[in-house]
Amino acid sequence: MDMSSDSVRVGVLSLHNSKETKAICNAVEDLGHEPVWLREENAAVSVEDGDVSVEPAVDVIANRLLLSNTDQPAELLGLAATFERIRPMLNEPNAVLASIHKFATAATLADWNIRVPDALLALSNDRLNEGRERFGDVGVYKTAIGTHGGGTWKVDLTERVNPKVGNRQAFLQRLIDRDDEKHRDLRVYVVGDEIVGSMYRYAPEGDWRTNVALGGAVEDATDDMPQEAADTALYAAEVMGLDYAGVDLVEGYDGWYVLEVNPTAGFKGLFEATGTSPAPHIARLAIETVGGEVDDDAVARVAERLDDSRPSCAPAPKPTPTEQPDIGYIEEVVVTGTSGSTQALAKSDTGATRTSIDTQLAAEIGAGPIKSMTRVKSGSVKGGKARPVVDLVIGIGGNQHTVTASVEDRGHMEYPLLLGRDILTDYRVDVRRRADTDEAERAEAGEVLEEEE
């Protein structure tokens, strides 16, 4: 489309292919302005003779970098800070850092008199466990940085817990629940100083977590949510300094508590529940930030659909894919739960959707209590069967993966862990490599061994 001289070039900073990023780019274009997808293939910042320039040229940037599921969030924060110092940015990196760290969020909100669940972060094992009794027999245990419900456990506090899960800091939190109702929370999507929409999220059967990514059901709450919840959500987003965010609240017997303020909240569940897409509201805020004009009726019209098709501004894909690391058919891994870590042998199974762990090993490392259930598809059982699931951190070489694994009795099997496609998608499986065979056996299997000099 032809861009007028009043057109604003809105950069969306996103190195991944999320539907939300695509929807924001498409919304910018639908509102008569020019979207620019800033990503690995096209983005650069240049300093030459004291002049700083951004490539491609943009007027304003919407930050959509996903930090919570990357091994090196500081790298992406530094990248965002680079752009933010030279162009106006929505969701500035300092605000995003505090928001993705769940305890930093809780401490900030509490300091501004916003109700949050009681919580304890301690760097030492002894201090964390000295304080755990004040949360009762059952509490919530979270990694400070996590995503899509991963890294969140309901734990038996009569047992000790660790201050870290893998290399991620963890903390304890009081469980806020109204036992006389089905477990639900409230997601409120805030853009600027307005609520775009809100929804109740219900935990799937047998689980207590409400995340849409885990299969939770949703229900429109935009018109009937309590005023206290609406006011709290708006205030929380303002206190955290975010231009757009999904604010998660839960109702206790004494009022509403803020659980999280998510700077990269998904759009899918909200659109499913409310019929409203946040994308054009974010696009409008970016455009108006630098003096551009947007028609209100156009925003309402564009918000009636969630267009996450490939945007016209998407750069050409890289010609050569990144080389994937190898993983053995049998691999030695480090598996971590809430109370410990251990080394174990794991078998790679590309036919399995989900990683699974032996019941006894899960109990040893504190991967539980095992109360969540999911339906696990099986080739021999039509429709699958219900199995308990737990969150695990699995270390392979220098990489760590947080996965929701199914729990089963593997005592009669040779390997206590089965690695499914939730992990294997990041690797190439080398079926000749086995961590459980010695050199002689590998030689017999036809592998060439290097001579020691």
WOSULHU-V175090 format. One record per residue. N is the residue number from 0. NEAR is the number of other C-alpha atoms within 10 Angstrom. Layout:
n->N near->NEAR
n->N near->NEAR
This chain:
n->0 near->9
n->1 near->8
n->2 near->12
n->3 near->10
n->4 near->6
n->5 near->11
n->6 near->18
n->7 near->24
n->8 near->23
n->9 near->28
n->10 near->27
n->11 near->27
n->12 near->23
n->13 near->20
n->14 near->17
n->15 near->13
n->16 near->11
n->17 near->13
n->18 near->17
n->19 near->22
n->20 near->26
n->21 near->25
n->22 near->23
n->23 near->30
n->24 near->31
n->25 near->26
n->26 near->31
n->27 near->29
n->28 near->23
n->29 near->18
n->30 near->21
n->31 near->19
n->32 near->25
n->33 near->23
n->34 near->27
n->35 near->27
n->36 near->27
n->37 near->27
n->38 near->18
n->39 near->14
n->40 near->14
n->41 near->15
n->42 near->16
n->43 near->14
n->44 near->15
n->45 near->11
n->46 near->9
n->47 near->8
n->48 near->6
n->49 near->7
n->50 near->7
n->51 near->10
n->52 near->16
n->53 near->17
n->54 near->12
n->55 near->14
n->56 near->15
n->57 near->20
n->58 near->19
n->59 near->24
n->60 near->28
n->61 near->28
n->62 near->25
n->63 near->23
n->64 near->23
n->65 near->21
n->66 near->22
n->67 near->18
n->68 near->14
n->69 near->14
n->70 near->14
n->71 near->10
n->72 near->17
n->73 near->12
n->74 near->12
n->75 near->16
n->76 near->18
n->77 near->12
n->78 near->15
n->79 near->23
n->80 near->16
n->81 near->14
n->82 near->21
n->83 near->19
n->84 near->10
n->85 near->14
n->86 near->17
n->87 near->17
n->88 near->24
n->89 near->23
n->90 near->24
n->91 near->22
n->92 near->22
n->93 near->14
n->94 near->18
n->95 near->26
n->96 near->21
n->97 near->19
n->98 near->26
n->99 near->23
n->100 near->20
n->101 near->22
n->102 near->25
n->103 near->17
n->104 near->26
n->105 near->22
n->106 near->15
n->107 near->18
n->108 near->21
n->109 near->16
n->110 near->11
n->111 near->12
n->112 near->9
n->113 near->18
n->114 near->18
n->115 near->22
n->116 near->19
n->117 near->15
n->118 near->20
n->119 near->19
n->120 near->18
n->121 near->18
n->122 near->13
n->123 near->11
n->124 near->13
n->125 near->13
n->126 near->13
n->127 near->20
n->128 near->19
n->129 near->11
n->130 near->14
n->131 near->23
n->132 near->14
n->133 near->14
n->134 near->17
n->135 near->12
n->136 near->12
n->137 near->18
n->138 near->21
n->139 near->19
n->140 near->25
n->141 near->27
n->142 near->24
n->143 near->23
n->144 near->23
n->145 near->20
n->146 near->20
n->147 near->16
n->148 near->17
n->149 near->22
n->150 near->24
n->151 near->21
n->152 near->25
n->153 near->24
n->154 near->23
n->155 near->17
n->156 near->19
n->157 near->12
n->158 near->14
n->159 near->18
n->160 near->25
n->161 near->24
n->162 near->26
n->163 near->22
n->164 near->24
n->165 near->23
n->166 near->12
n->167 near->16
n->168 near->18
n->169 near->27
n->170 near->23
n->171 near->30
n->172 near->22
n->173 near->19
n->174 near->18
n->175 near->19
n->176 near->16
n->177 near->13
n->178 near->9
n->179 near->6
n->180 near->7
n->181 near->12
n->182 near->20
n->183 near->23
n->184 near->24
n->185 near->28
n->186 near->33
n->187 near->27
n->188 near->30
n->189 near->29
n->190 near->23
n->191 near->19
n->192 near->12
n->193 near->13
n->194 near->20
n->195 near->21
n->196 near->23
n->197 near->29
n->198 near->26
n->199 near->24
n->200 near->26
n->201 near->22
n->202 near->20
n->203 near->20
n->204 near->15
n->205 near->14
n->206 near->20
n->207 near->19
n->208 near->24
n->209 near->23
n->210 near->22
n->211 near->19
n->212 near->13
n->213 near->16
n->214 near->16
n->215 near->19
n->216 near->19
n->217 near->25
n->218 near->16
n->219 near->21
n->220 near->19
n->221 near->19
n->222 near->10
n->223 near->9
n->224 near->15
n->225 near->11
n->226 near->9
n->227 near->10
n->228 near->22
n->229 near->22
n->230 near->11
n->231 near->19
n->232 near->29
n->233 near->20
n->234 near->17
n->235 near->27
n->236 near->26
n->237 near->16
n->238 near->16
n->239 near->23
n->240 near->18
n->241 near->24
n->242 near->22
n->243 near->29
n->244 near->31
n->245 near->26
n->246 near->25
n->247 near->24
n->248 near->24
n->249 near->22
n->250 near->17
n->251 near->14
n->252 near->9
n->253 near->6
n->254 near->10
n->255 near->23
n->256 near->20
n->257 near->25
n->258 near->22
n->259 near->23
n->260 near->31
n->261 near->23
n->262 near->29
n->263 near->22
n->264 near->21
n->265 near->20
n->266 near->19
n->267 near->18
n->268 near->24
n->269 near->28
n->270 near->21
n->271 near->16
n->272 near->19
n->273 near->19
n->274 near->15
n->275 near->23
n->276 near->29
n->277 near->30
n->278 near->27
n->279 near->29
n->280 near->26
n->281 near->22
n->282 near->30
n->283 near->25
n->284 near->20
n->285 near->27
n->286 near->25
n->287 near->13
n->288 near->16
n->289 near->15
n->290 near->11
n->291 near->15
n->292 near->17
n->293 near->18
n->294 near->10
n->295 near->11
n->296 near->9
n->297 near->15
n->298 near->22
n->299 near->14
n->300 near->13
n->301 near->21
n->302 near->20
n->303 near->15
n->304 near->17
n->305 near->24
n->306 near->19
n->307 near->19
n->308 near->11
n->309 near->14
n->310 near->19
n->311 near->14
n->312 near->15
n->313 near->17
n->314 near->15
n->315 near->8
n->316 near->10
n->317 near->10
n->318 near->7
n->319 near->6
n->320 near->7
n->321 near->7
n->322 near->9
n->323 near->11
n->324 near->10
n->325 near->14
n->326 near->20
n->327 near->18
n->328 near->19
n->329 near->24
n->330 near->21
n->331 near->19
n->332 near->18
n->333 near->18
n->334 near->28
n->335 near->24
n->336 near->27
n->337 near->30
n->338 near->18
n->339 near->17
n->340 near->19
n->341 near->13
n->342 near->12
n->343 near->14
n->344 near->18
n->345 near->26
n->346 near->20
n->347 near->22
n->348 near->17
n->349 near->17
n->350 near->11
n->351 near->18
n->352 near->17
n->353 near->21
n->354 near->25
n->355 near->25
n->356 near->24
n->357 near->19
n->358 near->18
n->359 near->14
n->360 near->20
n->361 near->26
n->362 near->15
n->363 near->16
n->364 near->18
n->365 near->24
n->366 near->27
n->367 near->23
n->368 near->17
n->369 near->21
n->370 near->13
n->371 near->22
n->372 near->19
n->373 near->19
n->374 near->13
n->375 near->17
n->376 near->15
n->377 near->13
n->378 near->9
n->379 near->7
n->380 near->9
n->381 near->8
n->382 near->11
n->383 near->13
n->384 near->12
n->385 near->14
n->386 near->17
n->387 near->20
n->388 near->28
n->389 near->26
n->390 near->24
n->391 near->30
n->392 near->24
n->393 near->23
n->394 near->19
n->395 near->15
n->396 near->11
n->397 near->6
n->398 near->8
n->399 near->19
n->400 near->17
n->401 near->21
n->402 near->21
n->403 near->19
n->404 near->26
n->405 near->26
n->406 near->25
n->407 near->17
n->408 near->13
n->409 near->17
n->410 near->12
n->411 near->8
n->412 near->9
n->413 near->10
n->414 near->15
n->415 near->21
n->416 near->27
n->417 near->22
n->418 near->24
n->419 near->20
n->420 near->16
n->421 near->17
n->422 near->19
n->423 near->19
n->424 near->11
n->425 near->13
n->426 near->14
n->427 near->13
n->428 near->19
n->429 near->14
n->430 near->12
n->431 near->13
n->432 near->16
n->433 near->19
n->434 near->15
n->435 near->14
n->436 near->11
n->437 near->9
n->438 near->12
n->439 near->11
n->440 near->12
n->441 near->16
n->442 near->12
n->443 near->9
n->444 near->10
n->445 near->10
n->446 near->13
n->447 near->10
n->448 near->10
n->449 near->6
n->450 near->5
n->451 near->4
n->452 near->3
